[in-house]
Amino acid sequence: MSCSACQDGAEPSLDRTACVCSVQRYSANGSAESECRECPDHAICDHTNVTLHALRLQKGYWRHAPDSLEIRRCPEPDACV
C-alpha cells in the first residue's frame, strides 16, 4: 500500500500492504481499490474484506448466484441454510 489513505468504507489490511473493505461493507470485485459498498439487507458483513462472491446471508434467505445481490426470503426458511 502506498502512503495514500484508503477510500471511504475501507481500511488498511493487517499487514498494511493494501486497503480492504471495513466491517458492514463489501467489495463487488474483490478489491477495496474500486469501491466498498454498504452491506445489503439480509447479508452478513461482520468482518473486513468481505467480497460479493463470499457474501453470507442471514438464515432464511438465499440468492441464485454468488455474483447476485438479489436476496430473497426463503419460502421454507428451514430449507435455506
Backbone as a ProteinNet text record, in pm:
[ID]
protein_1_A
[PRIMARY]
MSCSACQDGAEPSLDRTACVCSVQRYSANGSAESECRECPDHAICDHTNVTLHALRLQKGYWRHAPDSLEIRRCPEPDACV
[TERTIARY]
84.5	0	88.7	56.1	135	99.4	153.4	130.2	-5.3	-82.7	-213.9	-313.3	-414.8	-516.4	-613.3	-675.3	-779.1	-904.4	-983.1	-1106.8	-1209	-1318.8	-1426.3	-1477.7	-1500.4	-1551.8	-1444.2	-1318.3	-1206.3	-1105.1	-1017.1	-913.2	-790.6	-674.6	-555.1	-569.1	-516.4	-513.9	-422.3	-427.9	-345.8	-197.5	-152.6	-10.3	19	-84.8	-74.6	-19.3	-46.9	0.2	-109.7	-233.6	-347.5	-460.7	-562.4	-684.9	-786.7	-865	-972.8	-1100.1	-1213.4	-1340.4	-1359	-1414.4	-1439.7	-1558.4	-1578	-1693.5	-1820.3	-1922.8	-2051.2	-2041.5	-1933.3	-1914.5	-1866.2	-1880.1	-1831.8	-1776.4	-1695.6	-1637.9	-1703	-1752.1	-1818.7	-1720.1	-1594.8	-1499.5	-1378.6	-1385.3	-1275.9	-1164.6	-1181.9	-1077.8	-1136.5	-1081	-1125.1	-1079.4	-993.2	-945.7	-1056.6	-1158.9	-1266.5	-1373.2	-1444.2	-1548.9	-1593	-1607.2	-1661.2	-1804.3	-1897.3	-2039.6	-2098.2	-2210.2	-2277.9	-2331	-2323.3	-2372.1	-2522	-2568.1	-2710.2	-2795.6	-2923.7	-3016.8	-3011.1	-3015.4	-3018.4	-2884.7	-2780.4	-2645.9	-2565.8	-2457.9	-2372.9	-2234.3	-2198.2	-2065.2	-2000.8	-1972.8	-1927.5	-1775.4	-1702.7	-1556.9	-1507.9	-1382.2	-1326.1	-1304.2	-1289.5	-1252.1	-1358.2	-1486.8	-1595.1	-1609.7	-1626.3	-1647.4	-1787.9	-1835.4	-1968.1	-1980.7	-1879.7	-1886.2	-1890.4	-1830.7	-1825.7	-1931.4	-2020.4	-2121.7	-2211.6	-2215.2	-2302.3	-2437.3	-2540.8	-2676.4	-2732.5	-2825.1	-2893.6	-2975.8	-2999.1	-3078.5	-3216.5	-3262.2	-3393.8	-3392.4	-3271.4	-3258.3	-3165.9	-3180.1	-3098.5	-3079.1	-2985.2	-2965.5	-2929.6	-2961.7	-2947.4	-2805.4	-2718.7	-2580.9	-2488.9	-2360.7	-2268	-2239.6	-2271.7	-2247.8	-2377.1	-2481.5	-2611.3	-2633.7	-2694.7	-2737	-2887.4	-2951.1	-3094.3	-3112.6	-3137.3	-3150.2	-3298.6	-3340.1	-3482.7	-3507.1	-3625	-3667.3	-3703.5	-3660.4	-3688.9	-3833.8	-3911.2	-4048.7	-4057.9	-3957.7	-3945.5	-3814.7	-3818.3	-3694.5	-3597.2	-3646.7	-3556.2	-3485.6	-3535	-3473.2	-3355.7	-3348.2	-3237.2	-3134.2	-3013.2	-2907.1	-2815.1
-116.9	0	122.8	217.5	339.9	426.3	541.4	631	700.5	672.9	737	667.6	740.7	687.4	597.8	506.8	422.6	507.2	466.5	537.9	518	594.6	579.1	436.3	379.5	244	137.1	179.1	84.3	120.6	24.8	45.6	-36.6	-5.9	-83.7	-229.5	-320.3	-462.4	-479.5	-596.9	-620.1	-600.4	-641.4	-625.2	-490.3	-409.7	-273.5	-268.1	-373.4	-375.1	-337.3	-328.6	-296.3	-240.9	-190.8	-149.5	-262.3	-282.9	-382.1	-313.5	-366.8	-308.8	-328.2	-225.9	-229.3	-318.6	-344.8	-420.1	-347.4	-422	-372.4	-318.2	-353.8	-317.2	-440.4	-438.3	-549.1	-492.4	-572	-535.4	-618.7	-552.1	-623.4	-702.1	-657	-725.4	-782.1	-784.4	-841.2	-744.5	-619	-519.9	-394.9	-355.3	-232.1	-109.7	-130.8	-18.8	37.2	-43.9	4.2	76.1	4.2	65.7	-32.1	16.6	-62.7	-15.6	-104.6	-70.6	-115.6	-51.4	-90.8	-233	-306.8	-444.9	-444.6	-528.3	-529.6	-587.3	-554.3	-610.3	-762.6	-825.4	-970.9	-1038.8	-960.5	-1015.7	-993.9	-1068.6	-1060.2	-1012	-895.5	-837.6	-808.3	-914.5	-897.5	-899.1	-893.7	-883.6	-802.2	-767.5	-690.6	-779.2	-718.2	-784.8	-882.2	-853.6	-935.8	-903.8	-1007	-988	-1032.7	-987	-1024.5	-1176	-1241.2	-1386.8	-1463	-1407.7	-1475.4	-1422.3	-1338.6	-1276.8	-1383.8	-1386.2	-1480.1	-1414	-1495.3	-1443.8	-1487.2	-1405.9	-1442.8	-1569.1	-1643.5	-1765.7	-1731.5	-1813.8	-1793.4	-1711.6	-1678.9	-1602.6	-1675.8	-1646.8	-1711.9	-1617.3	-1651.4	-1582.3	-1687.8	-1663	-1767	-1784.4	-1687.7	-1697.6	-1617.2	-1654.9	-1583	-1439	-1404.4	-1266.5	-1183.8	-1236.2	-1168.5	-1094.7	-977.7	-904	-917	-998.9	-1021.9	-1126.5	-1077.6	-1163	-1180.5	-1304.9	-1334.5	-1413	-1391.5	-1468.9	-1609	-1707.1	-1846.1	-1879.2	-1938.9	-1973.3	-2077.7	-2160.4	-2257.6	-2225.6	-2138.4	-2090.7	-2199.7	-2313.6	-2420.4	-2488.2	-2466.4	-2526.5	-2444	-2317.9	-2230.2	-2226.2	-2260.4	-2263	-2145.5
0	0	0	-81.7	-85.3	35.7	42.4	155	147	46.2	35.9	129.1	168.1	258.6	182.8	254.9	195.4	172.4	75	45.2	156.5	152	249.5	248.2	365.5	375.8	371.8	363.1	358.2	465.8	494	593.6	554.3	611.6	577.2	620.7	539.8	577.5	698.2	761.6	880.4	853.2	735	702.9	636.5	622.8	568.3	425.6	348	209.8	110.9	159.4	71.6	156.7	90.4	158.7	145.2	250	248.5	295.5	254.7	297.2	447.1	511.9	655.7	688.6	817.3	865.4	820.6	784.4	733.2	590.3	519.5	379.5	304.2	171.5	88.8	-41.1	-107.1	-236.2	-345.1	-449	-558.5	-643.2	-652.8	-740.1	-665.7	-533.7	-455.6	-423.9	-461.8	-437.1	-373.4	-261.1	-195.6	-273.9	-371.7	-452.8	-540.4	-572.6	-658.6	-576.4	-492.6	-411.1	-303.7	-182.5	-72.7	-50.1	-75.5	-67.9	64.7	104.1	226.5	213.2	320.6	321.3	291.6	198.3	165.3	278.9	277.3	374.5	367.8	483.4	499.9	468.2	447.9	428.3	556.5	570.3	689	647.4	693.8	666.6	802.4	878	1015.9	1033.4	923.3	930.2	809.6	810.4	699.6	578.1	463.8	339.5	286.8	310.1	255.9	107.1	26.1	-117.5	-155.7	-268.8	-316.2	-327.5	-383.2	-402.5	-270.7	-166.9	-36.7	60.3	14.5	99.3	161.9	294.9	366	389.1	397.6	416.6	551.1	602.7	725.2	700.9	807.1	797.5	741.4	648	588.4	460.4	408.9	284.3	188.3	59.6	-42.1	-160.8	-245.5	-373.9	-476.9	-600.4	-703	-754.6	-731	-779.1	-688.2	-679.2	-592	-635	-758.3	-802.1	-805.5	-741	-739.6	-607.8	-617.4	-499.1	-477	-556.4	-541.1	-431	-311.4	-193.3	-163.9	-155.8	-138.2	-9.7	45.5	161.8	113.5	186	150.1	188.3	96.4	129.6	241.5	252.5	362.3	434.3	536.8	599.7	643	689	732	614.3	493.7	375.2	324.9	364	322.8	434.4	400.6	500.6	481.1
[MASK]
+++++++++++++++++++++++++++++++++++++++++++++++++++++++++++++++++++++++++++++++++

